[in-house]
Amino acid sequence: QWMLRITAYGDRLLKDLDMLAWPDSLKEMQRNWIGRSIGAEVDFEIDVPKLPDEQDQPIVTVFTTRPDTLYGATYMVLAPEHPLVDRITSPEHKAQVDAYRQQVARKSDRDRLADSKQKTGVFTGGHAVNPANDQKIPIYIADYVMMGYGTGAIMAVPAHDQRDYDFAKAFGLPINVVVAPVSHLTSPISDLNSLIAQHAFEEEGVAVNSDEINGLPTAQAKEEMAVLLDAEGVGHRSVKFKLRDWLFSRQRYWGEPFPIVLDEKGNAFSLQDDELPLMLPEIEDFKPTGTPEPPLTKAKDWLKYERDGRSFKRETNTMPQWAGSCWYYLRYIDPTNETAFIDKAKEAYWMPVDLYVGGVEHAVLHLLYARFWHKVLFDLDHVSTPEPFQRLVNQGLILGEMEYHVFHAPDGTVVTASEARDIAEEATPDGLRLCAISTKTAQRLEGKRVSEEEIEKTANGFRLKADPNIRVDARSFKMSKSRGNVVNPDSIVAEYGADTFRLYEMYMGPLEAQKPWNTRDIVGMSRFLNSVWRNLVGGEEQTTGTSRMGSVALPEAIERQLHRTIKKVGQDIEAMSFNTAIAELIKLNNELTGLESVPQYLGETFALLLAPLAPHIAEEIWHRLGHEGSLARIPWPSYDPAKLVDTDMELPVQVNGRLRDKITVPADSDEAAVLAAAEAATNVKPWLAGKAIVKRIYVAGKLVNIVVK
């Protein structure tokens, strides 16, 4: 099994996160996944008779982030898989230990963590010696201790760790206080024990009942205890990561074969450079063997390898998909290079990747391991940057269409959704369904789906038409086959076209937001594209090569809007705000609808602005406007800053706070001119006649309000 030492890069993976333009939430996910812990490794001698070939007592090393609590360690727990379990277990406890280990072996790591509240374990019959006070403490095995973190063993300090506290209570083990608040520093032992009457005291404080470090604050006590351990030769400072080293092998046929051969003693050797790349053999049967042996063992001739008169056997495990996905972005830069995986000059020009768009599910998988892979390549001087992806955007999840549910009590009574709490999905033989708890009776409620025709939307949410007193739960769920709410994009494209599908997805809302799908809303994007076609090309009866282009002068207001649209769409696309870019194009297209014909440059500009969002129809429009090549080769349109400012502005005019008219005045009008125009407005005059003006209010560029009595 080939392992990659990813933990050796833990500190750099953490530190370099700060230089990346990534969402803070994703950075935090990686920090938590890497899980850097600072503490100490402590050696506990095992109190067992030495074997004939042993010069010293066996030792179990534990990692702890709180070495200051060492005096409070009253027992030890090993992971059931720990290699020293057999050595430690006494004969009278062996049967019970073996049975428990078999029971744990049937659980996944996920299950073991999920069951951690229910403490189980078995006493091994062995004891360890606490190096702080030379006291013997019992050794247990328990499923809540994992071999993948730390050393697979813990010193249990039940007074100051809730997990250890629960275990100690369950097994009747001692609980000794060794950390107390400053206020308890001079308290008798009985008062200190009151700290842990109900639960562990996990806060920092000062050391008590701890000899050399008594009275020291937690931070200082940690440092002092690390020094003492090192001086006594029974421990040292250490940093650990929750991140595990990478198991980089698979027992399957597909995947890149390892360029490794093994001699008769199992020693590994790499192939020569001129023997690369190593290709998979062509075999007819690549199904699993039904044994621990991988499918490649079936390729008998391929397995045999000779070099310098010696016989070897090829490695039969293959690499996982990570072998390609962790560096594919580099190969894209130089895909036809047959002498190196990438040309250095090309890599230096293109890297790092400016923008990576991907779902949040990549956060602690692909993105983390690609970063690790890239750092290895950087250390080997194959790439010029320490990080591969400079900026990251997580697109939001597209949910299924809105679903409506009512809740039923066990007796069949319909319960309003406002009386349901802890609403959640549960799996049933018929698929997923909603369940909840009644806030009144605490009874279990079952959700039943109702159709959209059975509900109505009110100011107070969705209600049943048959009984408006019943509020309906309305929500969208993640698309899944089990819910039956998956939308097949092929059918949408077949009915509306790829451009409409693209525009609808982008127009649903901000890219990063989670959004519910609604097939009925797609028609809006279809109408928009049909309107664009009519405005720039004409009706369906128009023949190929024709358009509505003309030499007419463009009204000044529309020309100014065109320049604003060029600026807005360009900025929005760069900011990945596609929904607002589309909204701006819709506004401009609405203005074109009333024109008898459209100036050529306006039609060309519109097609260029539309192209990144709806490329197929934009290309077709471009050709209908008389061009032969692709618009992808045409520079992005530019705008005139002078034409971004309106010469006129429209202002609403209110009388006593109620809208009575709108006026259009020069954009540079002063307050006196604006107020005069407001009072002279046709629909305002009748409301001023015979009344005294008490106050005139002008909110610059926004509105006018005239207060009369």
Secondary structure as GFF3:
##gff-version 3
##sequence-region A 1 709
A	DSSP	beta_strand	3	4	.	.	.	ID=ss1
A	DSSP	three_ten_helix	6	9	.	.	.	ID=ss2
A	DSSP	alpha_helix	10	15	.	.	.	ID=ss3
A	DSSP	three_ten_helix	16	19	.	.	.	ID=ss4
A	DSSP	alpha_helix	24	34	.	.	.	ID=ss5
A	DSSP	beta_strand	36	46	.	.	.	ID=ss6
A	DSSP	beta_strand	59	64	.	.	.	ID=ss7
A	DSSP	three_ten_helix	67	72	.	.	.	ID=ss8
A	DSSP	beta_strand	75	78	.	.	.	ID=ss9
A	DSSP	alpha_helix	85	88	.	.	.	ID=ss10
A	DSSP	three_ten_helix	91	93	.	.	.	ID=ss11
A	DSSP	alpha_helix	94	105	.	.	.	ID=ss12
A	DSSP	alpha_helix	109	114	.	.	.	ID=ss13
A	DSSP	beta_strand	122	129	.	.	.	ID=ss14
A	DSSP	beta_strand	136	141	.	.	.	ID=ss15
A	DSSP	beta_strand	153	156	.	.	.	ID=ss16
A	DSSP	three_ten_helix	158	160	.	.	.	ID=ss17
A	DSSP	alpha_helix	162	171	.	.	.	ID=ss18
A	DSSP	beta_strand	179	180	.	.	.	ID=ss19
A	DSSP	three_ten_helix	182	184	.	.	.	ID=ss20
A	DSSP	alpha_helix	189	194	.	.	.	ID=ss21
A	DSSP	beta_strand	206	207	.	.	.	ID=ss22
A	DSSP	three_ten_helix	211	213	.	.	.	ID=ss23
A	DSSP	alpha_helix	218	232	.	.	.	ID=ss24
A	DSSP	beta_strand	235	241	.	.	.	ID=ss25
A	DSSP	beta_strand	246	247	.	.	.	ID=ss26
A	DSSP	beta_strand	260	262	.	.	.	ID=ss27
A	DSSP	beta_strand	268	270	.	.	.	ID=ss28
A	DSSP	three_ten_helix	273	275	.	.	.	ID=ss29
A	DSSP	three_ten_helix	295	298	.	.	.	ID=ss30
A	DSSP	alpha_helix	300	303	.	.	.	ID=ss31
A	DSSP	beta_strand	304	307	.	.	.	ID=ss32
A	DSSP	beta_strand	310	314	.	.	.	ID=ss33
A	DSSP	alpha_helix	322	325	.	.	.	ID=ss34
A	DSSP	alpha_helix	328	333	.	.	.	ID=ss35
A	DSSP	alpha_helix	344	350	.	.	.	ID=ss36
A	DSSP	beta_strand	353	357	.	.	.	ID=ss37
A	DSSP	three_ten_helix	360	362	.	.	.	ID=ss38
A	DSSP	alpha_helix	366	379	.	.	.	ID=ss39
A	DSSP	beta_strand	389	393	.	.	.	ID=ss40
A	DSSP	beta_strand	398	399	.	.	.	ID=ss41
A	DSSP	beta_strand	403	408	.	.	.	ID=ss42
A	DSSP	beta_strand	414	415	.	.	.	ID=ss43
A	DSSP	three_ten_helix	417	419	.	.	.	ID=ss44
A	DSSP	beta_strand	420	428	.	.	.	ID=ss45
A	DSSP	beta_strand	431	438	.	.	.	ID=ss46
A	DSSP	beta_strand	444	450	.	.	.	ID=ss47
A	DSSP	three_ten_helix	452	454	.	.	.	ID=ss48
A	DSSP	beta_strand	455	458	.	.	.	ID=ss49
A	DSSP	beta_strand	461	464	.	.	.	ID=ss50
A	DSSP	beta_strand	473	475	.	.	.	ID=ss51
A	DSSP	alpha_helix	489	496	.	.	.	ID=ss52
A	DSSP	alpha_helix	498	507	.	.	.	ID=ss53
A	DSSP	beta_strand	515	516	.	.	.	ID=ss54
A	DSSP	three_ten_helix	519	521	.	.	.	ID=ss55
A	DSSP	alpha_helix	522	536	.	.	.	ID=ss56
A	DSSP	beta_strand	549	550	.	.	.	ID=ss57
A	DSSP	alpha_helix	556	574	.	.	.	ID=ss58
A	DSSP	alpha_helix	578	592	.	.	.	ID=ss59
A	DSSP	beta_strand	598	599	.	.	.	ID=ss60
A	DSSP	alpha_helix	600	610	.	.	.	ID=ss61
A	DSSP	alpha_helix	615	624	.	.	.	ID=ss62
A	DSSP	three_ten_helix	631	633	.	.	.	ID=ss63
A	DSSP	three_ten_helix	641	643	.	.	.	ID=ss64
A	DSSP	beta_strand	648	655	.	.	.	ID=ss65
A	DSSP	beta_strand	658	666	.	.	.	ID=ss66
A	DSSP	alpha_helix	671	680	.	.	.	ID=ss67
A	DSSP	alpha_helix	685	688	.	.	.	ID=ss68
A	DSSP	beta_strand	693	699	.	.	.	ID=ss69
A	DSSP	beta_strand	703	708	.	.	.	ID=ss70
###
